[in-house]
Amino acid sequence: MRILVTGGAGFIGSHIVDAFVEAGHDVAVVDNLSTGRRSNVNREARLYEVDIHAREFERIVADFRPEVISHHAAQASVKVGQADPVHDLEVNGGGTARVCALAIQYGVRKIVYASSGGTVYGEPQTLPVPEGHPIAPRSNYGASKYVGELYVELAARTAGIEFTTFRYGNAFGPRQDPHGEAGVVAIFTGLMLAGQPCTIDGDGEQRKDYLYVADVARANLLALEAGNGLVANIGTGVGTTVNEIYRVLSEATGNTVPPRHGPPRPGDVRNFWLDCTRAREVLGWQPEVSFEEGIRRTVEAFRAAAGAR
Ligand SMILES: NC(=O)c1ccc[n+]([C@@H]2O[C@H](COP(=O)([O-])OP(=O)(O)OC[C@H]3O[C@@H](n4cnc5c(N)ncnc54)[C@H](O)[C@@H]3O)[C@@H](O)[C@H]2O)c1
């Protein structure tokens, strides 16, 4: 199958590209490398260093004629979204509208859209959070990711495009940026391997849904052939505290430097995990990599990457 992955040089997108290539698909990547890296992209995939807003993006879709577009390009930082809401909406809302328009124009069968379970629902009214939970984002990023969902559903309703929308929990794993402001696993792994102290926000008892990235990629593989019209949470269904992450990572890295404690993050949701029953029922998907195993693989990959530098 010919599949175009936007954002395929990024953290999650590059693992999805690997899974597609491994399954024998013909994969093209469109990525402007704003946060992604050329070195993340599987050698079997064609990389176009192009912005999804650029005119050239249309030529790539017209030439490659993908059957599926896996849309993962985004402004993916809550912090950047707060600092620059217009840019955030342009990339996440406008960019997705463009992907949908080109999909309709060039006869793409299906769009798989990466939304955000951690931000579109806002403060949870029930735990775990099901897909029917009210949509009440508390950040510009959460709002713009939801705008993207609306455009994808519009393309389905008005032009008959198939779609699957995934609302991911907090993904972690190899290639996540340790220098970003989000992604506690990557940040702590980078610091521990460098022998630096980690700063735990608040008391560290905040509990979120952390999912190993290979499980995210597997959901995307299943969505190529199933789940039309599906909006599904992709997480573990359980919460893990920052203190637990710190402990498991310390064991895996051999860290002995004690943590610091900083103030709690303003506006941070304290407890959050996703009900993933729907993905299991419709796609037969459930996470297969335990948290401890995911951490072990992450530390190994970060060690190898540090050694290669
Ligand atoms: N990381 C998570 O836990 C998480 C959770 C929920 C949803 N998501 C979503 O998953 C997707 C991937 O996130 P990620 O964590 O891998 O982030 P990432 O920043 O590593 O990946 C995003 C990719 O998109 C590219 N990109 C950004 N703007 C672009 C543009 N205008 N044109 C072309 N390419 C562009 C970047 O260079 C990068 O490679 C995003 O859509 C994000 O909103 C991520």
The ligand as a Gaussian input file, in Angstrom:
#p B3LYP/6-31G(d) Opt

LIG

0 1
 N        3.984000      12.683000      21.974000
 C        2.787000      12.424000      22.487000
 O        2.702000      11.844000      23.569000
 C        1.525000      12.804000      21.741000
 C        0.311000      12.706000      22.402000
 C       -0.854000      13.020000      21.725000
 C       -0.813000      13.397000      20.402000
 N        0.385000      13.523000      19.759000
 C        0.387000      13.908000      18.350000
 O        1.182000      12.960000      17.641000
 C        1.840000      13.609000      16.554000
 C        3.338000      13.404000      16.655000
 O        3.821000      13.986000      17.857000
 P        5.316000      13.807000      18.361000
 O        5.299000      13.753000      19.828000
 O        5.967000      12.739000      17.601000
 O        5.927000      15.241000      17.982000
 P        7.144000      15.632000      17.025000
 O        7.326000      17.108000      17.192000
 O        8.302000      14.737000      17.276000
 O        6.562000      15.303000      15.580000
 C        5.892000      16.241000      14.776000
 C        6.567000      16.241000      13.409000
 O        5.862000      17.126000      12.546000
 C        6.810000      17.911000      11.839000
 N        6.136000      19.157000      11.472000
 C        5.725000      20.156000      12.291000
 N        5.132000      21.131000      11.583000
 C        5.162000      20.746000      10.277000
 C        4.718000      21.339000       9.063000
 N        4.102000      22.519000       9.067000
 N        4.931000      20.683000       7.907000
 C        5.561000      19.479000       7.900000
 N        6.002000      18.863000       9.026000
 C        5.812000      19.497000      10.190000
 C        7.976000      18.093000      12.785000
 O        9.196000      18.410000      12.137000
 C        8.015000      16.725000      13.467000
 O        8.854000      15.828000      12.755000
 C        1.404000      15.069000      16.611000
 O        0.305000      15.230000      15.748000
 C        0.978000      15.257000      18.059000
 O        0.046000      16.300000      18.187000
 C        1.558000      13.247000      20.411000

